[in-house]
Amino acid sequence: MLKKILLNTFLLLFSCGILAQVELRIKNDDALRNMSPAAKHTIVAEVENKSNKTQFIRTVLDIEDNWEIISGESVGKLLPYERKSVFITVYVPNDVIPGSRRAKLHLVTAELAVLQSIPLEIFVPEYHRLVINKLSSPEIVVAGETIINKFEILNKGNVDEEVILYTGNDLKGGTTREIVADSSLVITITKETDKNFGKIRTENVHLNVVRVGATNETVRGYATTKVYPVKMEDEDDYFRFPIEASLYYNSFYSQDNKFSSFLVEAKGDGYFDQNKTHFFDFIIRTPNQNTINRFGMNDQYSFEYDYKNELNIILGDYSYRPNRLGFISRYGFGLKVDYKTNNTTLTGFYSKPRLAFSYTESLVGFKIQEQISNTFNIGASLSQSKENVLIDTGLSPEIEMKSGQILVLESNYKTEKTLINHESSISFTDESIGTAHDLRVNQKYEDFNYNGSFTLAGKDYFGGLGNSFRYSNNLNYFQEKWGLGAGQALSKINERYNPIYSLPEPFYENYFITGNYKINQKNHTYIRFNNVLREDKQLIKSYHYKEYGFDYTYRYLNEGLSLSFNGRVSKTKNLLSQDTSYRSTYGNNLSGSYQVSPSLGLRANLNHNYTNRYGASGNITNFYNYGMGFNLNLKGRLNLSAMYNSGFSPEQNYLQRDFININFSTKINKIHRLSARLNYYENALASNNKEIFSYLKYTYLFGAPLKRINWRGSLTGTISAKDKTININKIKLHGSGKDTYTNAFGNFELKNLPLGNNFIMIDESTLPFGVVCTQRIPLEIDIKKDNIAQLNIELVRAATLTGKLTINDTTNTDKEIDLHGYIKLEGSSHTYYTESKKNGSFEIKSIVPGNYTIKIMRLKNDYDLKPLHLKQHVTLKEGEIVTTKIILKKKKRIVKFKQSEFSIKM
């Protein structure tokens, strides 16, 4: 006993001696402070032998159970006064919870006696990683069937994620979801197909998953399905020019007038050749009903020809304004020619208004543009016309026509961050010479964006603007979630107008500061401080006021719902009133829309304006108005929309104000269209305000043949089966708009097929029960001119696979386990998908016999289960029902030695 105590004491003293002679230290502390998940990290340590004796030692890293030590835990022989670096590589799993961790690095002897332990302060940051897997997607569907796609979104990060789903198709469940760390979510997306498809087409389904957060990371999933028509339409042998022929029935009603009329219209746009070098566009609408038509349904005759974007000719009714300065455009009958050669574009134009609009005088001129470089061009235009000039007689303005010419010089500079547009103009009349200038600038610099404009037209300037002044400046600063802006605008624009047909622009002066903040993907806010002066320029003014205050906006967006609340709190001075004091005013607007389904959307708005802006009395007035409407779209075949508005603000200066607007359109088939419209509206310049307009339009679509491009060939074939009990008579086949049936011997023939690749389909409803085609449908065949193609099709009795998911050890299970999963059966040319039931059973029918691999794509509930075998192989024979089992097992846990397992040997 005494000997044993002495021996242990000796070993302890010996170990302490070694501990004093060997030192362990960490060399890369920074790596410990950023141990990101799903990655390898190397800890660098240094061991120093401070004695004159050789030591035999090694390092041992004591970390968490599920961290994997890949390499490094070794030192070995350490010579006297020698230093060695130790590189220990560890793998941090993706599901490690973020935060601080503690670990220890031990220095031990060959006999596992701990000499030194260094505590390691490890920090695991947040780790974000989303992955999309396609669980199931049909390769082929028949037109009219629903495409059902299932995607799995895996959160392989270590934090819970909120995601927003975007897809152009029907999504089961909401668009905003939460995925717990180290878990997954199954998304089902459906897409309807049109049973009237006449051609083979590929339907693409996409799923974009946006992670809500600072970076808004997006991952994408795709699925592709071929849609085959019940009956293929016949291929057109001719290259055609598309034309639409329409018949309108118009009806107008007011207290003073009632009339109806018919119009016929033909229009088309397309290329004259397959190389797309000669483009033609035309519209002919007749007869001329200008004396009775009140809603813009005038006759029109327009023709446009374009050659390689080098030569463009317009003949007939058109509108053209060569510059911002100069004459206002004249919509009328005339000619316009553009010719581009190298970097120069020449334009000549003439138009003579023929409708009772603002102008009756012709406009003629030419323009030249030169592209100096990729970023800079210059131009000049010279035009002549007569212009409306309002003469103040003291009672009311009278219109006088004056003739003159206008020269405009322009220059334009554009880069990725800079845009400068400049125009300078001079006008000539018999009485005077005038000038005008216009400058517009946009400049971006990092997070800043500047917009500015300046317009000045002298009193004697003869263009569309005269005696006008306008300028504005706006500077914005944008960050990821917020932005700031400030600016001002002043406008005293006197644009030529005919008071019979239009209203003048108001004068205004405005100073503002703005701010916006994006709380998250759903919530957005905006605020603006305004100081504004606004004046109506009609002969009898409706408003002239000064106002300062705040505008605010809040927007909410979520799963088809969009809400917007806007408001204003301000002080307003009515300058038309004798009371020129500032009074407290406000306004509120609530608007929203909701997409009930992919086909139906609703929208509504409610407005309240408490103000003294309007009228000469200066009294506070409450303006209330509201609106509501809906949109109905049935797969693009039928569209119906309706909107009702209860009223309008006096400050809205448009002439026509729709109270009720209903639009309807439908595609009867590929060549017949029907549409209708109803408007109950107010015309501000009419003696009787309320008017009703409606029209009914029928359209017939066809193509004018220009060139034959397709020739025809034939196909013969045989449907056969090794099993002579399979009936091969009267099996229906489709191909390129043609149908045929097999005879008693299985022979068939298809004639007049277009040359090139054709797709042949079998009508599965005519196949015997339980029989399938061994080849993949559709069958592709190459048809050649003056040659009869051959096609042989083999039928077999289909196989069926039944099976069940089972767990190899359920002794420790005290509850029923849901074995609902997604299963894939994959062969060399055919793939099938199915889902197992809650008890694990599944079945796949109508399988083409052959060798297949069974694979579990995913279990709905993990339960720490995985297949005993990653893949299972199965052979299916004709008419055979095969039963199989997929055995699941518990995932093994890796157990590591803890610090308590190290001891100092005594």
Salt bridges, closest charged atoms under 4 A:
GLU23 OE2 - ARG25 NH1 3.04
GLU23 OE1 - LYS50 NZ 2.39
ASP30 OD1 - ARG33 NH2 2.34
GLU46 OE1 - ARG25 NH2 2.78
GLU48 OE1 - ARG25 NH2 2.64
GLU48 OE2 - ARG83 NE 3.55
GLU64 OE2 - ARG101 NE 2.72
ASP65 OD1 - LYS898 NZ 3.84
GLU121 OE2 - ARG102 NH1 2.59
GLU126 OE1 - HIS128 NE2 3.32
GLU139 OE1 - ARG776 NH2 2.76
GLU152 OE2 - ARG858 NE 2.54
GLU161 OE2 - HIS128 ND1 2.44
GLU161 OE1 - ARG211 NH1 3.98
GLU162 OE2 - LYS522 NZ 3.97
ASP194 OD2 - ARG637 NH2 3.13
GLU203 OE1 - LYS191 NZ 2.65
GLU203 OE2 - ARG201 NE 3.17
GLU217 OE1 - ARG211 NE 3.42
GLU233 OE2 - LYS199 NZ 3.83
GLU233 OE1 - LYS670 NZ 1.98
ASP234 OD1 - ARG712 NH1 3.25
ASP234 OD2 - LYS738 NZ 2.91
ASP236 OD2 - ARG240 NE 2.43
ASP237 OD2 - ARG708 NH2 3.72
ASP237 OD1 - ARG712 NH2 2.66
GLU265 OE1 - ARG285 NE 2.84
ASP299 OD2 - ARG354 NH1 3.06
ASP317 OD2 - ARG354 NH2 2.72
ASP338 OD2 - LYS336 NZ 2.36
GLU410 OE1 - LYS367 NZ 3.04
GLU423 OE2 - ARG324 NH1 3.88
GLU431 OE1 - LYS402 NZ 3.04
ASP438 OD2 - ARG324 NE 2.82
ASP438 OD2 - ARG440 NE 3.28
GLU495 OE2 - ARG321 NH1 4.00
GLU535 OE2 - LYS537 NZ 3.74
GLU535 OE2 - LYS541 NZ 3.05
GLU535 OE1 - HIS544 NE2 3.79
GLU547 OE1 - ARG568 NE 3.61
GLU547 OE1 - ARG613 NH2 2.65
GLU651 OE2 - ARG534 NE 2.55
GLU651 OE1 - ARG613 NH1 3.18
GLU682 OE1 - ARG657 NH1 3.49
GLU682 OE2 - LYS690 NZ 3.91
GLU691 OE2 - ARG294 NH2 3.02
ASP723 OD2 - ARG797 NE 2.98
ASP739 OD2 - LYS231 NZ 3.74
ASP739 OD1 - HIS734 ND1 2.77
GLU826 OE1 - LYS824 NZ 3.69
GLU835 OE2 - LYS150 NZ 3.08
GLU835 OE1 - HIS820 NE2 2.89
ASP862 OD2 - LYS891 NZ 3.52
ASP864 OD2 - ARG893 NH2 3.35
